[in-house]
Amino acid sequence: MSLKEVLHTEQVSHLDLSSFCQAASGTPVRDVVALMREKGVNVCLVTQDNHLIGILTDRDVLRKVVTAPQTWSGPVDTVMTSSPITISPDAPAAEALWLMDERHFRNLPAVDSSGAIVGNMTHQAIINYLAARYPIEILNLPPRPDQIPEKVEGG
């Protein structure tokens, strides 16, 4: 099966969607940023009654928070992206990648039909999936595949 076919048949839910943190609506921006740093992630999904209502990314922090110190103590709702575009966990990975490329997203929340958060689709999730599925082809490639050694290794 070709890589293209794999990405068209593999569902988003089969990827590692764990690269995110969650915070409730109304949480101070300072606390959300601290949570993102603690978890080592670049995105926080903002919820209300366990449903996604917004997303705060590291880019949002750089564009809207860093230059406006008064936002640090305010609620995350004032600087987050409200009603973010989402993807179904049953959607093909290729569809998610196309949407991310088309909209220039680095994070795409996966939400099921009931509105519950399933995870966060990232490019790294695809890379990890492909590395696990094709370990020999991906992990054993030299940094420059076209490079030919001038002498025998160890000689």
C-alpha positions as protocol buffer text, in pm:
chain_id: "A"
residue {
  index: 1
  type: MET
  ca { x: 0 y: 0 z: 0 }
}
residue {
  index: 2
  type: SER
  ca { x: 139 y: 340 z: -95 }
}
residue {
  index: 3
  type: LEU
  ca { x: 189 y: 622 z: 153 }
}
residue {
  index: 4
  type: LYS
  ca { x: -93 y: 815 z: -12 }
}
residue {
  index: 5
  type: GLU
  ca { x: -329 y: 519 z: 29 }
}
residue {
  index: 6
  type: VAL
  ca { x: -225 y: 473 z: 391 }
}
residue {
  index: 7
  type: LEU
  ca { x: -302 y: 836 z: 475 }
}
residue {
  index: 8
  type: HIS
  ca { x: -638 y: 816 z: 299 }
}
residue {
  index: 9
  type: THR
  ca { x: -742 y: 503 z: 489 }
}
residue {
  index: 10
  type: GLU
  ca { x: -591 y: 574 z: 833 }
}
residue {
  index: 11
  type: GLN
  ca { x: -828 y: 756 z: 1068 }
}
residue {
  index: 12
  type: VAL
  ca { x: -723 y: 1057 z: 1272 }
}
residue {
  index: 13
  type: SER
  ca { x: -818 y: 868 z: 1590 }
}
residue {
  index: 14
  type: HIS
  ca { x: -543 y: 611 z: 1523 }
}
residue {
  index: 15
  type: LEU
  ca { x: -274 y: 878 z: 1561 }
}
residue {
  index: 16
  type: ASP
  ca { x: -120 y: 1011 z: 1881 }
}
residue {
  index: 17
  type: LEU
  ca { x: -349 y: 1306 z: 1959 }
}
residue {
  index: 18
  type: SER
  ca { x: -216 y: 1370 z: 2309 }
}
residue {
  index: 19
  type: SER
  ca { x: -13 y: 1685 z: 2239 }
}
residue {
  index: 20
  type: PHE
  ca { x: -232 y: 1942 z: 2417 }
}
residue {
  index: 21
  type: CYS
  ca { x: -357 y: 2057 z: 2753 }
}
residue {
  index: 22
  type: GLN
  ca { x: -704 y: 2168 z: 2861 }
}
residue {
  index: 23
  type: ALA
  ca { x: -827 y: 2464 z: 3062 }
}
residue {
  index: 24
  type: ALA
  ca { x: -1173 y: 2581 z: 3158 }
}
residue {
  index: 25
  type: SER
  ca { x: -1322 y: 2898 z: 3018 }
}
residue {
  index: 26
  type: GLY
  ca { x: -1240 y: 3193 z: 3244 }
}
residue {
  index: 27
  type: THR
  ca { x: -901 y: 3062 z: 3355 }
}
residue {
  index: 28
  type: PRO
  ca { x: -648 y: 3346 z: 3374 }
}
residue {
  index: 29
  type: VAL
  ca { x: -410 y: 3364 z: 3077 }
}
residue {
  index: 30
  type: ARG
  ca { x: -114 y: 3346 z: 3317 }
}
residue {
  index: 31
  type: ASP
  ca { x: -235 y: 3008 z: 3447 }
}
residue {
  index: 32
  type: VAL
  ca { x: -302 y: 2871 z: 3098 }
}
residue {
  index: 33
  type: VAL
  ca { x: 47 y: 2966 z: 2978 }
}
residue {
  index: 34
  type: ALA
  ca { x: 197 y: 2811 z: 3293 }
}
residue {
  index: 35
  type: LEU
  ca { x: 2 y: 2490 z: 3224 }
}
residue {
  index: 36
  type: MET
  ca { x: 123 y: 2483 z: 2863 }
}
residue {
  index: 37
  type: ARG
  ca { x: 483 y: 2521 z: 2982 }
}
residue {
  index: 38
  type: GLU
  ca { x: 439 y: 2256 z: 3253 }
}
residue {
  index: 39
  type: LYS
  ca { x: 297 y: 2004 z: 3003 }
}
residue {
  index: 40
  type: GLY
  ca { x: 551 y: 2098 z: 2734 }
}
residue {
  index: 41
  type: VAL
  ca { x: 286 y: 2165 z: 2470 }
}
residue {
  index: 42
  type: ASN
  ca { x: 220 y: 2454 z: 2235 }
}
residue {
  index: 43
  type: VAL
  ca { x: -160 y: 2448 z: 2254 }
}
residue {
  index: 44
  type: CYS
  ca { x: -434 y: 2458 z: 2513 }
}
residue {
  index: 45
  type: LEU
  ca { x: -792 y: 2361 z: 2431 }
}
residue {
  index: 46
  type: VAL
  ca { x: -1038 y: 2579 z: 2620 }
}
residue {
  index: 47
  type: THR
  ca { x: -1355 y: 2410 z: 2740 }
}
residue {
  index: 48
  type: GLN
  ca { x: -1690 y: 2494 z: 2888 }
}
residue {
  index: 49
  type: ASP
  ca { x: -1904 y: 2209 z: 3025 }
}
residue {
  index: 50
  type: ASN
  ca { x: -1649 y: 1965 z: 2875 }
}
residue {
  index: 51
  type: HIS
  ca { x: -1704 y: 2101 z: 2522 }
}
residue {
  index: 52
  type: LEU
  ca { x: -1444 y: 2280 z: 2312 }
}
residue {
  index: 53
  type: ILE
  ca { x: -1512 y: 2652 z: 2285 }
}
residue {
  index: 54
  type: GLY
  ca { x: -1167 y: 2784 z: 2197 }
}
residue {
  index: 55
  type: ILE
  ca { x: -800 y: 2724 z: 2140 }
}
residue {
  index: 56
  type: LEU
  ca { x: -493 y: 2910 z: 2263 }
}
residue {
  index: 57
  type: THR
  ca { x: -165 y: 2845 z: 2084 }
}
residue {
  index: 58
  type: ASP
  ca { x: 187 y: 2966 z: 2140 }
}
residue {
  index: 59
  type: ARG
  ca { x: 137 y: 3190 z: 1837 }
}
residue {
  index: 60
  type: ASP
  ca { x: -166 y: 3351 z: 2006 }
}
residue {
  index: 61
  type: VAL
  ca { x: 47 y: 3414 z: 2312 }
}
residue {
  index: 62
  type: LEU
  ca { x: 317 y: 3581 z: 2101 }
}
residue {
  index: 63
  type: ARG
  ca { x: 72 y: 3791 z: 1899 }
}
residue {
  index: 64
  type: LYS
  ca { x: -185 y: 3888 z: 2162 }
}
residue {
  index: 65
  type: VAL
  ca { x: -35 y: 3846 z: 2509 }
}
residue {
  index: 66
  type: VAL
  ca { x: 336 y: 3923 z: 2513 }
}
residue {
  index: 67
  type: THR
  ca { x: 289 y: 4281 z: 2395 }
}
residue {
  index: 68
  type: ALA
  ca { x: -17 y: 4341 z: 2616 }
}
residue {
  index: 69
  type: PRO
  ca { x: 79 y: 4277 z: 2980 }
}
residue {
  index: 70
  type: GLN
  ca { x: -273 y: 4364 z: 3100 }
}
residue {
  index: 71
  type: THR
  ca { x: -401 y: 4040 z: 2939 }
}
residue {
  index: 72
  type: TRP
  ca { x: -195 y: 3817 z: 3172 }
}
residue {
  index: 73
  type: SER
  ca { x: -445 y: 3837 z: 3456 }
}
residue {
  index: 74
  type: GLY
  ca { x: -753 y: 3838 z: 3231 }
}
residue {
  index: 75
  type: PRO
  ca { x: -953 y: 3534 z: 3125 }
}
residue {
  index: 76
  type: VAL
  ca { x: -818 y: 3316 z: 2846 }
}
residue {
  index: 77
  type: ASP
  ca { x: -1145 y: 3378 z: 2657 }
}
residue {
  index: 78
  type: THR
  ca { x: -1025 y: 3728 z: 2562 }
}
residue {
  index: 79
  type: VAL
  ca { x: -718 y: 3607 z: 2371 }
}
residue {
  index: 80
  type: MET
  ca { x: -813 y: 3257 z: 2251 }
}
residue {
  index: 81
  type: THR
  ca { x: -945 y: 3173 z: 1906 }
}
residue {
  index: 82
  type: SER
  ca { x: -1317 y: 3108 z: 1961 }
}
residue {
  index: 83
  type: SER
  ca { x: -1506 y: 2826 z: 1788 }
}
residue {
  index: 84
  type: PRO
  ca { x: -1197 y: 2670 z: 1628 }
}
residue {
  index: 85
  type: ILE
  ca { x: -1221 y: 2451 z: 1321 }
}
residue {
  index: 86
  type: THR
  ca { x: -1215 y: 2086 z: 1423 }
}
residue {
  index: 87
  type: ILE
  ca { x: -1189 y: 1744 z: 1260 }
}
residue {
  index: 88
  type: SER
  ca { x: -1379 y: 1425 z: 1329 }
}
residue {
  index: 89
  type: PRO
  ca { x: -1170 y: 1144 z: 1477 }
}
residue {
  index: 90
  type: ASP
  ca { x: -1316 y: 919 z: 1205 }
}
residue {
  index: 91
  type: ALA
  ca { x: -1183 y: 1142 z: 924 }
}
residue {
  index: 92
  type: PRO
  ca { x: -890 y: 1020 z: 715 }
}
residue {
  index: 93
  type: ALA
  ca { x: -548 y: 1149 z: 820 }
}
residue {
  index: 94
  type: ALA
  ca { x: -503 y: 1284 z: 466 }
}
residue {
  index: 95
  type: GLU
  ca { x: -810 y: 1506 z: 509 }
}
residue {
  index: 96
  type: ALA
  ca { x: -672 y: 1645 z: 835 }
}
residue {
  index: 97
  type: LEU
  ca { x: -333 y: 1713 z: 675 }
}
residue {
  index: 98
  type: TRP
  ca { x: -498 y: 1885 z: 379 }
}
residue {
  index: 99
  type: LEU
  ca { x: -703 y: 2106 z: 612 }
}
residue {
  index: 100
  type: MET
  ca { x: -397 y: 2191 z: 821 }
}
residue {
  index: 101
  type: ASP
  ca { x: -199 y: 2279 z: 508 }
}
residue {
  index: 102
  type: GLU
  ca { x: -482 y: 2477 z: 349 }
}
residue {
  index: 103
  type: ARG
  ca { x: -551 y: 2683 z: 665 }
}
residue {
  index: 104
  type: HIS
  ca { x: -186 y: 2700 z: 784 }
}
residue {
  index: 105
  type: PHE
  ca { x: -271 y: 2527 z: 1114 }
}
residue {
  index: 106
  type: ARG
  ca { x: -17 y: 2352 z: 1333 }
}
residue {
  index: 107
  type: ASN
  ca { x: -291 y: 2220 z: 1562 }
}
residue {
  index: 108
  type: LEU
  ca { x: -629 y: 2078 z: 1468 }
}
residue {
  index: 109
  type: PRO
  ca { x: -856 y: 1965 z: 1752 }
}
residue {
  index: 110
  type: ALA
  ca { x: -1032 y: 1632 z: 1702 }
}
residue {
  index: 111
  type: VAL
  ca { x: -1386 y: 1640 z: 1841 }
}
residue {
  index: 112
  type: ASP
  ca { x: -1642 y: 1358 z: 1826 }
}
residue {
  index: 113
  type: SER
  ca { x: -2007 y: 1393 z: 1725 }
}
residue {
  index: 114
  type: SER
  ca { x: -2114 y: 1463 z: 2084 }
}
residue {
  index: 115
  type: GLY
  ca { x: -1868 y: 1754 z: 2106 }
}
residue {
  index: 116
  type: ALA
  ca { x: -1622 y: 1579 z: 2336 }
}
residue {
  index: 117
  type: ILE
  ca { x: -1253 y: 1642 z: 2277 }
}
residue {
  index: 118
  type: VAL
  ca { x: -1071 y: 1336 z: 2147 }
}
residue {
  index: 119
  type: GLY
  ca { x: -732 y: 1504 z: 2102 }
}
residue {
  index: 120
  type: ASN
  ca { x: -521 y: 1739 z: 1895 }
}
residue {
  index: 121
  type: MET
  ca { x: -395 y: 1655 z: 1548 }
}
residue {
  index: 122
  type: THR
  ca { x: -40 y: 1776 z: 1476 }
}
residue {
  index: 123
  type: HIS
  ca { x: 219 y: 1723 z: 1205 }
}
residue {
  index: 124
  type: GLN
  ca { x: 429 y: 1545 z: 1466 }
}
residue {
  index: 125
  type: ALA
  ca { x: 148 y: 1290 z: 1510 }
}
residue {
  index: 126
  type: ILE
  ca { x: 179 y: 1202 z: 1140 }
}
residue {
  index: 127
  type: ILE
  ca { x: 558 y: 1184 z: 1156 }
}
residue {
  index: 128
  type: ASN
  ca { x: 542 y: 955 z: 1462 }
}
residue {
  index: 129
  type: TYR
  ca { x: 282 y: 734 z: 1294 }
}
residue {
  index: 130
  type: LEU
  ca { x: 488 y: 700 z: 976 }
}
residue {
  index: 131
  type: ALA
  ca { x: 808 y: 633 z: 1172 }
}
residue {
  index: 132
  type: ALA
  ca { x: 631 y: 354 z: 1363 }
}
residue {
  index: 133
  type: ARG
  ca { x: 474 y: 207 z: 1048 }
}
residue {
  index: 134
  type: TYR
  ca { x: 785 y: 231 z: 828 }
}
residue {
  index: 135
  type: PRO
  ca { x: 1077 y: 221 z: 1075 }
}
residue {
  index: 136
  type: ILE
  ca { x: 1338 y: 82 z: 836 }
}
residue {
  index: 137
  type: GLU
  ca { x: 1256 y: 325 z: 557 }
}
residue {
  index: 138
  type: ILE
  ca { x: 1235 y: 632 z: 779 }
}
residue {
  index: 139
  type: LEU
  ca { x: 1468 y: 579 z: 1072 }
}
residue {
  index: 140
  type: ASN
  ca { x: 1757 y: 426 z: 875 }
}
residue {
  index: 141
  type: LEU
  ca { x: 1792 y: 692 z: 609 }
}
residue {
  index: 142
  type: PRO
  ca { x: 2121 y: 879 z: 612 }
}
residue {
  index: 143
  type: PRO
  ca { x: 2099 y: 1257 z: 653 }
}
residue {
  index: 144
  type: ARG
  ca { x: 2184 y: 1293 z: 282 }
}
residue {
  index: 145
  type: PRO
  ca { x: 2059 y: 981 z: 96 }
}
residue {
  index: 146
  type: ASP
  ca { x: 2240 y: 1083 z: -225 }
}
residue {
  index: 147
  type: GLN
  ca { x: 2577 y: 1104 z: -46 }
}
residue {
  index: 148
  type: ILE
  ca { x: 2829 y: 836 z: -144 }
}
residue {
  index: 149
  type: PRO
  ca { x: 3122 y: 777 z: 93 }
}
residue {
  index: 150
  type: GLU
  ca { x: 3465 y: 846 z: -53 }
}
residue {
  index: 151
  type: LYS
  ca { x: 3632 y: 565 z: 144 }
}
residue {
  index: 152
  type: VAL
  ca { x: 3526 y: 248 z: 316 }
}
residue {
  index: 153
  type: GLU
  ca { x: 3384 y: 305 z: 664 }
}
residue {
  index: 154
  type: GLY
  ca { x: 3646 y: 253 z: 934 }
}
residue {
  index: 155
  type: GLY
  ca { x: 3929 y: 267 z: 677 }
}
